[in-house]
Amino acid sequence: MPRILIVDDEANLRATLARTLRSEGYQTAEARDGVEAVSRLHNGGFDLVILDLSMPRLDGFGVLAALADEEGAPPVLVLTAHASLDNAVRAIQEGAFDFLEKPPAAEALLLRIRRALESSTARTEKEFASSDALAGRMLGESAAMIELREAIARVAPTSARVLIQGENGTGKELVARAIHEQSSRAAAAMVRVNCAALPAELFEAELFGHVKGAFTGAIAARRGRFERASGGTLFLDEIGEIPLPVQPKLLRALEEGEIERVGAEQGTQVDARVLAATNRDLPRLVEQGVFRQDLFYRLEVVTLVVPPLRERREDIPTLARHFLAQACSECARATPELNADVMDLLSGLDWPGNVRQLRNLCERLAILSPGDTLTASAVGQQLGGTPSAGALPSKGPLTDAVAAFERHFIRATLARHGGTMSAAAKELGFERSSLYKKMKALGMPR
C-alpha cells in the first residue's frame, strides 16, 4: 500500500489523520515541522505528503520549494487553517496537487488522496518534461530580450560559469535552462538548488550528500545535488543566501571538481557545470563579510542580466496572451480576448513582481473572470495593489521624481476605474483629450 507522510506541528491532528489513513490500509509516517519533513523526504520511500502550511522552523511553502528540486517528488496535499483563494493558488503554483481546509472531512481527504496517487505519474511528467518549447518560455521581441538570447547563444556552448542577475520574477531560471539546453550537456540533467529554501542545518548534506549514519535521520547514504548534476548542469538559485560555512566547500568543488559527502573520509570527483542566479548585490555582500570574495570571482566568469518587465513593456501583450492561453487551457476553458484597453492598462503598469506577477494575474483572470472577452474593468478588479506597489525614486532630479509620481498616480487611477479613460480623467480633473496628451508627454503607452 502507498506510504504517506503527515507533516503538521499539531500532534493531535497528526494522530487523527494517521488513524483515518491506516483504517483505509495506507502506511503512515509523521513529521513535526518542515525541517524534519524535508529530511525524511530526502531519504525517499513516500508516495504522498499531507502538508500543513503554517509550521515553525520551515513552513509548508518552504517544503514545497525544497520538493520542487527533487526528481520524482511525491504529490502534496496542502492543509491550512486559513483557507483562502490566494493561499490555494499559491500552493498549487508551487507544486501542491490539491488544497484542503483543516481539519479535513475524512471522505474529502480520502477522495483527494486517491486522485493524487492516480495522477502522480502524469504530474511528474508535467514537471520535468519541459515540452513547452524553450522559445515559448522566453517570449519577447524587445531589444533587451533579443540581446539576452544572443548572449545565451554565445555562452551556452562553452564551459564557462555564468552568474545570472535580475530582480525577482524576471525569469532567471529560464535563462539557466536555456543555457543548459543549448550546451553539450543538454542530454544530461540540470539539477536546481534553491539556496533560499533549504534549512541551514541541511544545506551541506543537500548539496554534497551524506554517508549512512552521518547524522540523526541519515538511515542510508545519499547523493547530493552536485553528484546528481555530474555530467550535466548544477543551477544554484538565490546564491546570495548560501550559508557562509558551506561556501569554502563550494569553492573547493568549483576549483578542484571534488566534493566530500557529510561523514565521508574521502572526496568524490564530480563534473558539473555551475550556473548561479541572484537578485542581490553580491559585491556588497562581499564587503559585509557574508559572501566570500574568492567564491564570487569563481562564479562570475560571465554575467548575464535579465531585464525587468518595466524595461521591456513592448513584450507585455505577447506575454499576457501566452500566459492567459496557458492558464485557460489548464482550466479547460476557452481563452477570452484581451481588448485594446486591457493591453493599454497592462502595458502601463510597473510590475514590481515582473513576469511572475503578470503570469499570476493571468491565472487569476482565467479562474475568476468568465466570458469571451476580458474588459479593462474585469482586469482592474484583479489587479489589487499592483499599481501602488512600484517604488518611487528617492533621489535624483526633482523633475524626474515629479514625473515618476505623476505616472504612478495616473496608473493607479486608471486601474481603479478598470482602465476607463473618461472616468479616470474626470477623477483627475482633466478632459479626456488632455489626459491622453499628459500620458504621451510622460511616455506612458496607450
Secondary structure, DSSP 8 states (H G I E B T S, - for coil): --EEEEE-S-HHHHHHHHHHHHHTT-EEEEESSHHHHHHHHHT---SEEEEESS-SSS-HHHHHHHHHTSTT---EEEEESS--HHHHHHHHHTT-SEEEESS--HHHHHHHHHHHHHHHHHHHHHHHH--S-HHHHS---SHHHHHHHHHHHHHTTS---EEEE--TTS-HHHHHHHHHHTSTTTTS-EEEEETTTS-HHHHHHHHHEE-TTSSTT--S-EE-HHHHTTTSEEEEETGGGS-GGGHHHHHHHHHHSEE--BT-SS-EE---EEEEEESS-HHHHHHTTSS-HHHHHHH-SEEEE---GGG-GGGHHHHHHHHHHHHHHHTT----EE-HHHHHHHHTS--TTHHHHHHHHHHHHHHH--SSEE-HHHHHHHHTTHHHHS---SSS-HHHHHHHHHHHHHHHHHHHTTT-HHHHHHHHT--HHHHHHHHHHTT---
